[in-house]
């Protein structure tokens, strides 16, 4: 399967489904909260709180073939949103976290 998908496994099969990455240290508490809620919902998630530029984090997690990257900063923490980057897409969308979580749960279900 790894060869067939070139390492880009479907969401339901990926070992890490979502990485929550911060832009600034001020968003660390919000990122922790999102990480805990995703984990409680059964989503395989990791958190990236390192003091690195966001472009570096995006590139690194893209190379690791993580299907979703939730980017949070001060604005997202204020508004209760997440900036969503999907693997293989250059586009970014911003959604309320509750909406993003509901959508992710649907996408992460096993197909059988």
C-alpha positions in Angstrom: 0.0 0.0 0.0 2.8 2.4 0.8 4.2 1.9 -2.7 0.8 2.2 -4.3 0.0 5.5 -2.5 3.6 6.8 -2.7 3.5 7.3 1.1 0.4 9.5 0.9 -2.0 7.2 2.7 -5.7 7.9 2.9 -6.8 9.9 6.0 -8.4 6.9 7.7 -5.2 4.9 7.4 -2.5 7.6 8.1 -0.6 7.0 11.3 -0.8 10.8 12.1 -4.0 12.3 10.7 -3.6 15.9 11.9 -0.7 18.1 13.1 -1.6 21.2 15.1 1.1 23.8 14.5 1.5 27.2 16.1 2.6 30.5 14.5 3.4 32.2 17.8 4.0 31.2 21.4 0.9 33.1 22.4 -1.2 30.5 20.7 0.3 27.5 22.5 -2.6 27.1 25.0 -5.2 27.2 22.2 -3.2 24.6 20.2 -3.0 22.4 23.3 -6.8 22.6 23.7 -7.4 21.7 20.0 -4.9 18.8 20.3 -6.8 17.5 23.3 -10.2 17.8 21.7 -9.0 16.0 18.5 -7.4 13.2 20.6 -10.7 12.9 22.6 -12.6 12.6 19.3 -10.4 9.6 18.2 -8.3 11.5 15.7 -4.6 10.6 15.6 -2.9 13.9 16.2 0.4 15.5 17.1 1.3 19.0 18.2 4.1 21.2 17.0 4.9 24.0 19.4 8.5 24.5 18.3 9.8 28.1 17.8 10.3 27.7 14.1 8.9 29.6 11.1 5.6 28.4 9.9 6.8 27.7 6.4 9.5 25.4 7.8 6.8 23.5 9.8 4.5 23.2 6.8 7.3 21.9 4.6 8.4 19.4 7.2 5.0 18.0 7.8 4.2 17.9 4.1 7.4 15.8 3.6 6.1 13.5 6.3 2.9 13.1 4.3 0.5 14.3 7.2 -2.9 14.7 5.6 -4.0 17.8 7.5 -2.2 20.6 9.1 -4.1 22.9 11.5 -2.3 26.2 11.9 -3.2 28.4 14.8 -2.0 31.8 15.8 -3.3 34.7 17.9 -6.1 35.6 15.5 -7.3 31.9 15.4 -7.2 31.7 19.2 -9.3 34.8 19.5 -11.9 33.7 16.9 -12.0 30.0 17.8 -10.9 29.0 14.3 -8.2 27.0 12.6 -6.4 27.5 9.3 -6.5 24.2 7.5 -3.9 23.1 5.0 -4.5 19.8 3.2 -1.6 17.7 1.9 -1.1 18.2 -1.8 -3.1 21.5 -1.9 -1.6 25.0 -2.0 -4.9 26.4 -0.7 -5.7 27.2 2.9 -9.1 27.5 4.4 -10.2 29.0 7.7 -13.1 27.4 9.6 -14.5 27.4 13.1 -12.8 24.6 15.0 -16.1 22.8 15.8 -17.0 22.7 12.1 -13.5 21.5 11.1 -13.7 18.8 13.8 -17.1 17.5 12.5 -15.8 17.5 8.9 -12.6 15.7 10.0 -14.6 13.0 11.9 -16.6 12.3 8.8 -13.5 12.1 6.6 -11.5 9.9 9.0 -14.1 7.1 9.2 -12.9 3.8 7.8 -14.7 2.9 4.5 -15.9 -0.4 5.6 
